């Protein structure tokens, strides 16, 4: 784009020829977003370099393998998804709890008001 040092390049991201053409081994950082593809070859290709490599794995077993092959950071989709889902559930449970606490307070207020009214009425 204009005013940036990030440029779109169109080539096969799984082809080692592409990696050589764009000199990935000398990059400051390589981020691979090939979420549904085998990235082990890229990890092996980048292993002899000091270039940080970020990749995506479908689970912790694949992530461990990519770390062993030289990945610097591996986003684990199942873990990330589970973590995000857990956070959403916590928020929803809190909403339910707060709503339940509110209903309880309202019910207590109604019960107290009704009881006070009944009590007052019986003394009249």
C-alpha positions, 0 to 999 in steps of 0.5 A: 500500500501507499505509505507503508513498507508492506506490499502485496505479492502474488505467488504460491505460498507453499513453493520453495521457489517463491520463498527463494524469490522473495528472500524469506531467509533474510526477512526481518519477520515471516508470518505464515497464515496458511491455516489449512496447509502443511507448514512443516516445509516452511519451518524446515526451510527457515530453520537455519536462519535467525528470522522469526517465523510465525505459523498457524497449527490446527492443534497442540501436536502440530504446534509442537512439531512446528516448534521442533522444526524451527517455528518461533511462534505457533498460533494454535487454532483449537486453543485460541478458539477454546480460549475465546469461547471460554471467555464468551461463556464467562461473560454470558454466565456473569450476565445470567448471574447478574440477572438472577441476582436482580430478579432475587432482589426484585422478588425480595422487594415485592415479598417484603412489600407484600408482607408489610402490606399484609402485616399492616392490613391485619392490624387495622 
